[in-house]
Amino acid sequence: MIILEKVTPKFLETLLKKWQKGDFSAEDLATLDFSPIELKTFEQQQLSLREMLYQRIQKNLPDLLSQAVSSQNQERALHELRKLFQSAPSNAQYFSLIYFRYFALQRHTVKELAKNIGVSERTLRRYLLKGFELLSVQLKRASEKEISFFSKKKFKSHFPNLAENQAVGIEKVLAKIIGWVKEENSHYAISIEGIGGIGKTLIAKYLSEEVYKNGCFDGYAWISARQVELSPSGEITSINNFVNTLDDVVARLAQQLGQNHLAGLSTQDKLEGLKTLTRDKSLFIVIDNLETLEDVDILVPELLKLTKPSKLFFTSRKSLHHYSDLYTLRTPELSLENSRALVMGELDRCGLSLTLSDEIISDLYQITGGIPLALKLATAQFGDIPAKEIIQLLREGKESAQNMYIYIYRQAWLLLDDIGKNLLISMHNISPDGEDRDWICDLNGLNEEEFAKGLQQLKRLSLVEFAGSIERPLYRIHRLTTTFLESDILRGWEDKEV
C-alpha cells in the first residue's frame, strides 16, 4: 500500500532528481508501493515506475503539446510550451514543466525553461513545485480510491446467498476448477454447463466463496441473468433486478467493480474502461444463467477480452464450446450414493426424522437421474405426501412436478426448431445405454442431414449425452428428460406462460 504521508511534493521532486543521476532506491519503490511480483528485477521495477509517472504526467498535457511531444520534434514541442504560457495560469502549465525538466528526450535546465517561457528562474521553480503538489494529490487520490474499493471487503454483497452443507457430489469438480484458478496460465475463461437444476450455479457459488476466502483476486463480481427460480414447494417465482442485455451486464460490472466514473458513458466506452482495469487488477467475474441473455453471441466475445490475468466464469444451459478461448465443463449428475446423501441432508435441514428405504431412493433416483433440483423438490414434499405418490407425480408430471419440468426444460424446448424437437421426442424410447445414429434414424424416419442438424441443437443445449466409442458413438438422453417426455407436459407447452 502506498505510504500516503511520505508522498510529498519534495519527495517526488527528489525522486526524479535521483532518477536523473541513476540513484533510485528500493525504499522509493516501497513508498509508492511499486514492487509488482511479475517484475523480477529491480531495474525492471525502476523502469516500470518511471513509465507510470511519465504516463501520469503526459495525461495532464494539453492535446497540442501532447501531439508535439509524441512527434519527438523538440522545436515543435518547445513552441507549443511557449504558446501554453501565453494564456492564464493552469495546471497544464505546471505538469508541462515537469515533463520538459525530467521526462523529455532532451532534458532542459531550469535556466533554459525559464528563458523559453519568459519568466525568472525563481518563478519557474515555484511553478515546478506547484506541479509536484498537483502530482502528489493525484497519486494520493488514486491510491485512496484503490484502497477504498479494493481493500474493503465489500464484494461479499454481490454474491448470492449460499446455504451451508449443500456441496454434495460437487467436491471433485470444485477442486478441479479451484486448481485451474490457482494456476496462472490455466483456463482464463470457463463455462460450467448442463441442463437446468443440475447444480451449475451451486458450483459457481462455492467457487466464489473459496477464492474470496483465500484472497485469490483483487476484485470480485457476480452478475445474474436468472429471471425465475423454483421454490422448494414447486412454485415458479420471478426474480427482480436481473440483467438481460450486453448493456445491462457491462453497466452492472462497472458498478460492482467500483468504476462509477464510467456511468453515463456508452457501453463500448465502459468496456474500454473495464479492459484498462483488468490489465491492472486480477478480477474474478461470474455471469450466472448466461443462456437467458438476449445477445449472448455479442456479449461473450466482448467479455473474453477482460481476461488475463482476470478470470471469467459462466454458468449456462447453452454450450459455449464453439469459442476457442473458453473451456467448457459439463456438470455431472449426482451418483446414487450422493443422491441419498443430498436427500438425507434435506430431510435433516427440514427437521424431518424420516427413514429413507433403499427402494424409495432407488425409484427416486431412477426418475430424477441425480438432478439435485428434482431431488430437493421431492424431498420438500416428504411427510406431507407418501413417497410413492410423490414419485408417481414426478413420473406423470403433475402438480408441482409440472412446474419443475417447465423450469428445467421450457427454455431449452423453445430454443429448438422442429427438427430438434422431433429428434428429442424420438429419443425417449432408446436404450439407457444409448443407440447409434443409424438405429435412431431408421426407427424415426430421419435422414442423416436432419439427424446432424438436430444433434447439434441438442448438444448445445445439454440435452443429449454420449457413450460408445469414437468408431461407433452412441446417443442417449438423461433419465429426467425421458420422464419429462413420457409425461403429458408437452400438451399445450407452446402456449403456457411462465
N, C-alpha and C positions, 0 to 999 in steps of 0.2 A: 504494500500500500504506500502511496506517495506520502512523504513526510511534509505535510502542508506548511508547518511553521518554518521550515527551512527553505521553502521555495520563495525567496525574496527577490526583488529586482537586483540587488547586489550579487546574490548567488548566481543568477542567470548571466549577468554581465561577466562575472569572474569565470564562470563555466566556459563561455565562448572564448574568452581571452586565453584560458588554459588550452582550449582545443586548438587555437592558432599556433600555440607553442608545442603541441603534441603531448601535453601533460593533462591526461584525462583519467581520473581515478575511479576505482571501484566504489568508493564512497559516494561519488557523484551519481553513479548509476543507481545505487541503493536509495538515495534521496528522492530520485524521480521514479523509483520502483520500476526500473527498466533492466531486468535481467531475464528475458524470456528463455524458457527451457530449450526451445528449438535453436537458439543462437548459442552454439557450443563455445566459441572462443570469446575472449574479452574484446578483441579487435572487432569481431562481428557485432557485439553489443554496442561498442562505441559508434560504429558506422550507422547502425540502425537508430540509435538515439539521435545522432546528428540529423539523420534523414527525417525523423519525426519532428524535430524542432524546425527544420527547413520547411517542411510541408505546412506546419502551423503558421510560420511567418508568411509564406507565399499566399496562403488563403486570404490574408489580410491586405494584400496588394491590390490596387485598383486594376481594372481589366487592361487598360492600355499599357500600363507599366509591366503587368504580368506577361503580356504578349511580347513586349520588348525583351524582358528577361529570358523568356523561352527561346527567343530567336538567337540568343547568345551574341547579340550585337551590342557591344558596350557603349558605343557612341549614342545609339538609339535609346538605350536604357537610361543613360545619364541625361539625355534630352528630356525624356518623359519625367525623370525625377525633378528637373528644374521647373517644368511646367506644373508639376504637382504642388510645388511650394509657392507658386504664384497665386494659389487660392487660399481660402481661410484655413486656419489650423485644423487638422483632422487626425484621427487615429491612423489612417492610411499613411500619412507622412512619417509618423514615428516608426511604424513597422518597416517602411521602406528604407529608412536609415539603418536599422538593424541588419536588413538584408545586405545592403551595399558595404556595411562595415565588417560583417562576419561571414556572409554566405556567398557573395558574388564570386565568379570565376577569377576576376581581378579585384583583389582586396583594395579598399580605399582607406586612407588615414582620415583622422578627424579633420585635419587641416584641409585635405583635398575635398572632402564632402562639404565642409563649411564654405569653401570658396565656390563650389559648384552651385550651391543653392543661395549664396549671398547672405550668410549670417556669420556671426563670430563663432570662434571655436567653443567658447563658453556656452553660448546658446545651443550649439549643436550637441554638446554633451548633455545639456538639460533635456533636449529632445530625445536623445538616446535613453536617458534614464526614464523618461515618460513612456517610451516604448517597452522597456523592460517591466515597468509597473503593469502595463496592459497585458503583457505576455504572461506574467506571473498570475494575474487574475484569471486569465483564460485557462491556464493549466490547472489551477485550483478548482475552478468551476467544473471543468471536465472530470476531474478526479472525484469531486463531491457528488456529481451526478452518477458516476460509476459506483461509488461507494453506496449511495442511497438505493440504487437499484440492484446491483449485483452482490452486495454484501448482506442486505436484509433478507430474511427468509420469507419472502412474500410470494414465491412461486407456488407454494403449497395450496394457495387459494384457487389456483387454476385447475388443480387435479380433481377428478370426480371422487365421490366417497368410495371407500374400499372397506367392505365388511371383512372382519377377521376370519381366519380359518376357512377360506374359500378356495385356496390354491390346491385343490385335489386334482391330481393327474397332470398338472402342467409343470411340475418341477423340472423335468428333463428339458423341455422346450425353453423354459425360462432360463435355466442355467446356460443353455447353448447361446441364447441371444445375449445374455449378460457377458459371456465370453467374447462375443463379437464386439460389444460396446467397448470393452476394455482394450481391445486391440486397435492400435492407431490407424492402421491401413486396412481394416476389415469391414466390409459392408456398411457404407455410409448411409444407405437408404434400404429399408426393409419393409415389405408388405406382409402383414400377418393375415392370412386368408382362410376362408372356409364358409360353410353355409351358416345361416343365422342361428344364434343360440349355442354355437359350439365352443364359445369361450375366448374369442379373439380380443374383445375389449378387456376381459379379466386379465389376460396375459399382459396386455399393454399397461393396465393399472399397476400390477405387481412390478413390472419392469420399471415404471416411473418412480414408484416408491423406493425401489432398490437403488437406482442410480442417484436419486435425490439424497437418500440417506448417506450414501458414500461420497457425495460431493463430486461426482464424476464430470459435471459440466458447469459452465459459468452461468447458464440461464436455462429455463425450462418453460415450455408452452404446451398446453393441451387444448386442441380445437375439436369440438364435437359437431358432427353433421347429423347426429341422431335426431330424428323427428318424432318418433314414437317409442314407447317401451311397453313391455308386458309385465304387469304386476303379478305377484305370487298367486293372486286369486284368478288370474287368467284374463284380466281386463286390459285392453289396449288403451293407453293414455298418451296424450300429446305432451311433447317437451317444449318448453319455452326457450328462447334465446339460442336456437341452433343456427349454424351458418348454412348457406345454400349456394353461394357463388364464389368465384375466384375473388371478387371484390371483398366479400364478407370475410373470407379466410385471411387475406392479406391485412385487412384492417384490424382483425382480431389479433393476429400475430404481432403487429406493430404495437398494439396496446398492451398485450401481455408481456412483451419483451422491453417495455419501458421506452419505446420510441414515439412518445407522444408528439414530438415535434414534426412527425410525418403526417399528422392529422390534417385533413384538408387537401393533401396532395393527391395526384392521380394514382391509380393502382400501380402503374408502371414505375412511378417515382417512389412509391412506398417500397416496391420490390427492390429498387436500386439501393434504397436506404438499408433494407434488411440484408442485402448482399454485402454491403460495407460492414455491417455489424457482424455477420458470420465469418468474415475474414479476420476480424479482430478477436472474436469470442467463440468458444466452443459451446454450442447450444444443443439442447435436446428437445425435439419437436414431435408431437404426436397429432395426427389427423385421424380421428375416430369415425368409423362408418363412412368412409370415403365415397362409396358407391351411390349414396343418396345426393351427392352434389350434382349440380346441373352441368358443369363444364369440366369434367374430370380430365379429358384429353388435353385441355389447355392448362389446367392447374398443375398437374403432375410435373410436366417438363419445367415449369417455372420454379416449383418448389425444389426440384432436384438441384437447381443452381445454388441453393442455400446450404448445400452440404460441403464437407471437407474444410475444416475439421468438424463442423457440426454434424449431427446425425438425425435422420428423419425416419419416422415410423408411421405407416398407415395401417389401419385395420379395414378390411374390405371383403365383401362377399364376391365382388367382381375382381377377377385376377388381373394383375398388372405385369404378368410375365413378359409382355412384349416390350417392356422398357429395359434396355441393355444395362443401364446404370443402377438397376434396382433388383435386389434379391427378394424372391418370393418364398414364403414359408407357409406350408399348408398346416393348419391347426388339426391335430389328430383328435379323433373321438376318444372318449374315456373307455378304458377296459372294463370288463365285468366287475373286477375287483375294485377299481376306482369308482365305478358307478355305485356299488354298495356303500363305499366309504362316504361318497357325497350324500346319498340318501340318509345314511345314519347321522351324518353331521347336520343335515337339515332338520331331521326329527329332533335332535338334541337342541338345536337353536330355537325350535318352536316349542320346546318344553314338552314334547310328546314321548312318553315312556312306552313305546310300542315295539314289539318284536318284528323282525323282518325275516320271513322264511326264504329259503333258497328258491322255492317255486315262484314266489311273487317277484323277487328281484330278477330272476331269470326271464320271466314273462315281460316284466317292465323293460329290461334291457333289450329284449328281442324287438320290442316295438319302437323304443326311442333310439336304439343304436348308440347309446352312450352320449347323447346330446345333453349337456348339463341343463339347459333351459327347460327341456321337456321333463327331465328328472325332477327338477325343482318344482315345476308346476304340479306334477303328480304328487310329490311329497306334501305339498302345501294342503292337499285335499285329504290326506290320510287322517283318519279319526272322524272326519265328517261323513265320508262315503267309504263303504267297504272297498278294499283294494281291488277285488276282481271287477267291480263296477267301474272304478277309475280306469283300469286297463281297457275295459270294453269301450269306454267313452273315447279314449285315445285312439283305439282301433277304428272306431266309426267316425271320428272327427266331429263329435257333437259337444254342445255346450261350451265350456271354457276351452276345450281342446280345439274347437274351431278357430278361436282367436289365436291360439298358439300357431296353428298352421298358416293362418293369414300373416301373422307377424314374421314367421320364418320364410315363407315361400312367395308371398304376394308379389314383392318387388321383382324377385327373380323371374317369376312367371310372366309378368308384364314386359320384361325385357326380352323375352323370347319371341321370335316370329313363328309363323305357323309350322315351318319345318322343325324348328327347335322344340316346339310344344309337342308335335306329333312323335318326335324321336323320344322325348322324355316319357310320354304316355306309353309308347311301345315297349319301353324297357322295364316296366313294372312286373312283367311276367318272367324275366330272365332269372337264371340261377344266381343264388347269393355269391357263388364263386366267379360269376361273370360269364359272358359269351363273346364270341368273336364277331367281327363285322359281318361276315357272310351270313351267319346264323340270324343275326338281328335284321339284316336287310331282307333275307328270304322270308322270314316269319311275318314281316310287316309290310312287304311290298315296297321297300325303299331302294332307290338306286344308289350307287356309290357317291355321286355328287351330293345328293340330299343327305346321306349319312355324314359325309365330311363336313358339310355346312352346319348341320345340326350339332355334330360333336363339338365343333369349335365353340358354339354358343354355350353348350352345357359345361364344357371345360372351363370357360372363362367365368362362369357363374358358380363354380364349385359344385355342380350338380351331378357330376359323373366321376367315378373312381376307376382306377386302372389296376389290372392284375395281369397274370400270364407272363409272357416273355417278350423280348424285343422282336423275335421272329413271329410270334403269334400273340399280339396283345389282346387282352380280354377287357370287356367293359361291363360295369355294373353301377347301380345307384345305391345310395345309402338306405339303410333299413327304414329310417324315419320317412324318407322320401317315398318309399314303397307304401308305407302306411298312409301317407298323405294321398297318394294316387288311388289307393284302394277305397278310400272313404268317399263320401258324397260331396267333398269340399269343392270340387270343380263346378258343381251345379250353380249357375248364376255368378261365377267368380268375377267375370269382367265387370259386372255392374255393382259389385259390393263396394261401399265406401269404407275407407279406413282412416 
